[in-house]
């Protein structure tokens, strides 16, 4: 009961901080950290919730996806709340890392995606892995990552340096908490409207978030489009 009560209380630990990005604070829909409050170098237990190959839903193209364990944002209605615990899942091993590298060699695999959990609080796992991917593949394989942090929060003075080190190895970042009040099924690769798909290299160069050039949200729900097209086809056949 105590755990349930604790999980239902979300706090804005950074009340009063400015420049934290869109939709922050999240009005009780997630925990909002101060700059540097959460340090993945201490919090990560090097645990993995899942690893999936040949996925088409976690970014552009065919990808492999690594789900790390542990996330203190605790967004309301989080899809992966079962892996909030940093001790969930199984330990990351050299054997798994070698398999990830071999799986990336497939010519039809565009890259890898880091999800969770919170990737930027699992830098002890993901930073060495991303560095190895760059050594072995250069820029021929891209790296996507999701994060509950906003871009502006990651750039705050006082944020832990490991986050920026990992960010510099990432190509595309989907940023921001999931906010159930902004849920939108028409969004590309995101769950809520506050989240953004950010071109990381261009953003670092510009000193501000630059939206991924291939962003393409739907204008209508796919079932709606399908039903309308089918009705039009049936009408043509009847005439």
Secondary structure, DSSP 8 states (H G I E B T S, - for coil): -HHHHHHH---BTTTT-----TT-S-TTSS-B--TTSS-HHHH---EEEEEEEEESSSSSSSEEEEEE---S---TT-TTGGG-STT-SEE--HHHHHHHHHHHTSTT--EEEEESS-GGG-HHHHHHHHHHHHHHHTTSSEEEEE-SS-HHHHTSTT--HHHHHHHTT-SEEEES---GGGB-TTSSS-SBTT-EEEEHHHHHHHTS--B-TT----SS-HHHHHHHHHHHHHHHHH-
